[in-house]
Amino acid sequence: MTTQQPQREQTQRVSIGVDVGGTKIATGVLRGEELHDRHVQPTPETGWPAVLDAIASQIQLLQAQHPDAVAVGVGVPGPLTADRMGVKFAPNIYGFTDVPLVAGLRERLGQTVVLENDAKAAALAEAGLGAARGTSSSVYITVSTGIGSGIVIGGRIWRGHNGVAGEFGHVTVLPGGPVSGAGLDGALEAVASGTAIARDASYALNREVSTAEAFALAQTGNPQARRVVEQAMKHIGVAIADIQKLLDPEVFVIGGGVAAVGDYFFENVNKAAQEYGSAFAPVEIRRAQLAGDAGVIGAALSAHEG
């Protein structure tokens, strides 16, 4: 007698993920470990009600195609309110300040969604399905226009007592240094993000220089550009070593546009991390695997984390 096995489809978790950015809104359905029907549309530039309208419209379309996708997670850049019901501000999205996102989407959809910071969502994605898969603890860092991060312990985001755990970009590394968007002098984001690298390279070379050009010049031997980018990479590596000594995670995962430079970036960051951390414990740094899908996948996973 043969026992009929339950279909895999019945055991899969299905959810919709929404990754809201300054220029685009990406959505998709995560069915088990597979991302389906990924869609990208421009982010409206007429204020937050229009952004919520666009999000709701896409969610409704996906739910019509996937009726079992009842759980929805939304990832947004910027700090969230303590209860994770709203967004305090998202500096790269026009008019996105004090946004009651969960209430606004409930009004439009008739259902509650789970709200998450975009970097924390990507951290969840890399821990569950990406570079940190199979580890017990990880710290994800995205180095791009700004610097964001998320801490994952036992498959869940670690938020801390006040919900601010993981603000890696805002740790102070150079007191008295450049002022960050959060108003802090010498924060890591103010000295080592893509924006900071472009700013410092432009000053050093006395002309406008992009982050990509600064790295290209550094790798071809330009002394000013090399000093700028290698200082930035050292700051990141030293900060990672400090986090290792504080939290001792199993692995660090780095993604984002600046990290996409590749070997040159990872070799320099790893060198500094090992130099400042290995007397206590070796530091393992991995490259992010999910690239542009991390935000959508992480938002979809966060829908089940609640």
Residue pairs with C-beta under 8 A, 6 or more apart in sequence:
8 32
12 31
12 32
13 30
13 32
13 71
13 304
14 29
14 30
14 31
14 32
14 66
14 68
14 69
14 70
14 71
15 29
15 30
15 69
15 71
15 72
15 73
15 300
15 301
15 303
15 304
16 27
16 28
16 29
16 30
16 59
16 62
16 63
16 66
16 69
16 71
16 72
16 73
16 300
16 303
17 27
17 28
17 29
17 30
17 72
17 73
17 74
17 75
17 121
17 295
17 296
17 297
17 298
17 299
17 300
17 301
17 302
17 303
18 25
18 26
18 27
18 55
18 58
18 59
18 72
18 73
18 74
18 75
18 113
18 296
18 299
19 25
19 26
19 27
19 75
19 118
19 121
19 295
19 296
19 298
19 299
20 43
20 51
20 55
20 74
20 75
20 76
20 77
20 90
20 93
20 118
21 43
21 77
21 92
21 93
21 118
21 295
22 43
22 77
22 90
22 92
22 93
23 42
23 43
24 40
24 41
24 42
24 43
25 40
25 41
25 42
25 43
25 51
25 54
25 55
25 58
26 38
26 39
26 40
26 292
26 295
26 296
27 38
27 39
27 40
27 55
27 58
27 59
27 62
27 296
28 35
28 36
28 37
28 38
28 39
28 62
28 293
28 296
28 297
28 300
29 35
29 36
29 37
29 62
29 65
29 66
29 69
29 300
30 36
30 296
30 297
30 300
30 301
31 66
33 129
35 293
35 296
35 297
35 300
36 66
37 62
37 65
37 66
38 293
38 296
39 58
39 62
41 54
41 58
43 51
43 54
43 93
44 50
44 51
44 53
44 54
45 94
46 94
46 95
47 94
47 95
48 93
48 95
48 96
48 97
48 99
48 104
49 104
51 93
51 96
52 99
52 101
52 104
52 105
52 108
53 108
55 74
55 105
56 105
56 108
56 109
59 72
59 105
59 109
59 113
60 109
62 69
63 69
63 70
70 111
71 114
71 300
71 303
71 304
72 105
72 109
72 111
72 113
72 114
72 303
73 113
73 114
73 115
73 116
73 121
73 298
73 299
73 300
73 301
73 302
73 303
73 304
74 101
74 105
74 113
74 114
74 115
74 116
74 299
75 116
75 117
75 118
75 120
75 121
75 122
75 295
75 296
75 298
75 299
75 302
76 87
76 90
76 93
76 96
76 101
76 115
76 116
76 117
76 118
77 90
77 91
77 92
77 93
77 117
77 118
77 119
77 146
77 148
78 87
78 88
78 89
78 90
78 91
78 93
78 96
78 117
79 87
79 88
79 89
79 117
79 164
80 86
80 87
80 88
80 115
80 116
80 117
80 163
81 87
81 88
82 162
82 163
84 102
84 114
84 115
84 116
84 163
85 100
85 101
85 102
85 103
85 115
86 98
86 99
86 100
86 101
86 102
86 103
86 115
87 96
87 97
87 98
87 99
87 101
87 115
88 97
88 98
89 96
89 97
89 98
90 96
90 97
90 99
91 181
92 145
101 113
101 115
102 112
102 113
102 115
105 111
105 112
105 113
106 112
106 113
113 303
114 302
114 303
114 305
114 306
116 124
116 157
116 298
116 299
116 302
117 148
117 150
118 148
118 295
118 298
118 299
119 140
119 142
119 148
119 149
119 150
119 166
120 150
120 157
120 166
120 298
120 302
121 150
121 294
121 295
121 298
121 299
121 301
121 302
122 140
122 142
122 148
122 150
122 255
122 288
122 290
122 294
122 295
122 298
123 138
123 139
123 140
123 149
123 150
123 151
123 152
123 157
123 166
123 253
123 298
124 150
124 152
124 157
124 298
124 301
124 302
124 305
125 290
125 293
125 294
125 295
125 297
125 298
125 301
126 132
126 133
126 138
126 140
126 253
126 255
126 288
126 289
126 290
126 294
126 298
127 133
127 135
127 138
127 140
127 152
127 155
127 253
128 155
128 297
128 301
129 290
129 297
129 301
130 253
130 288
130 289
130 290
130 294
131 251
131 253
131 286
131 287
131 288
131 289
131 290
132 138
132 140
132 152
132 250
132 251
132 253
132 286
135 250
135 251
136 153
136 154
136 250
137 151
137 152
137 153
137 154
137 247
137 249
137 250
137 251
138 151
138 152
138 249
138 250
138 251
138 252
138 253
139 149
139 150
139 151
139 152
139 166
139 168
139 240
139 243
139 247
139 249
139 251
139 252
139 253
140 149
140 150
140 152
140 252
140 253
140 254
140 255
140 288
141 147
141 148
141 149
141 168
141 236
141 240
141 252
141 253
141 254
141 255
141 256
142 148
142 149
142 254
142 255
142 256
142 259
142 288
143 192
143 193
143 194
143 236
143 254
143 255
143 256
143 257
143 258
143 259
144 193
144 194
144 256
144 257
144 258
145 193
145 194
145 195
145 257
146 169
146 181
146 189
146 193
146 194
146 195
147 168
147 169
147 188
147 189
147 192
147 193
147 236
147 256
148 168
148 169
149 166
149 167
149 168
149 169
150 157
150 166
151 157
151 158
151 165
151 166
151 247
151 249
152 158
156 305
157 166
157 302
157 305
158 165
158 166
159 165
159 166
160 166
168 188
168 239
168 243
169 180
169 187
169 188
169 189
169 193
170 180
170 182
170 184
170 187
170 188
170 189
171 187
171 188
171 239
171 242
172 184
172 185
172 186
172 187
172 188
173 186
173 187
173 188
173 191
173 192
173 235
173 238
173 239
174 185
174 186
174 190
174 191
174 235
175 185
175 186
176 185
176 186
177 185
177 186
177 190
177 191
178 185
178 186
178 190
178 191
178 196
178 199
179 185
179 190
180 187
180 189
180 190
181 189
184 190
188 235
188 236
188 239
189 195
189 196
190 196
191 231
191 232
191 235
192 232
192 233
192 235
192 236
193 258
194 211
194 256
194 257
194 258
195 211
196 232
197 211
197 214
197 215
197 228
197 229
197 232
197 258
198 209
198 210
198 211
198 214
200 228
200 231
200 232
201 209
201 211
201 213
201 214
201 217
201 224
201 225
201 228
201 229
202 208
202 209
204 224
204 225
204 227
204 228
205 217
205 222
205 224
205 225
209 217
209 225
211 257
211 258
213 225
214 225
214 228
214 229
215 225
215 229
215 261
215 264
215 265
217 224
217 225
217 226
218 225
218 226
218 228
218 229
218 230
218 264
219 264
230 268
233 265
233 268
233 269
233 272
234 268
234 272
236 269
236 272
237 268
237 269
237 270
237 271
237 272
237 273
237 274
237 275
237 276
238 272
238 273
238 276
240 252
240 269
240 272
240 273
240 277
240 283
240 285
241 272
241 273
241 274
241 275
241 276
241 277
241 283
242 276
242 277
243 249
243 252
244 252
244 273
244 277
244 280
244 281
244 283
245 277
245 280
245 281
248 281
250 284
251 284
251 285
251 286
252 273
252 283
252 284
252 285
252 286
253 285
253 286
253 287
253 288
254 266
254 269
254 285
254 286
254 287
254 288
255 287
255 288
255 290
255 291
255 294
256 288
258 265
259 265
259 266
259 287
259 288
266 285
266 287
269 285
270 283
270 285
273 283
273 285
274 282
274 283
277 283
288 294
290 297
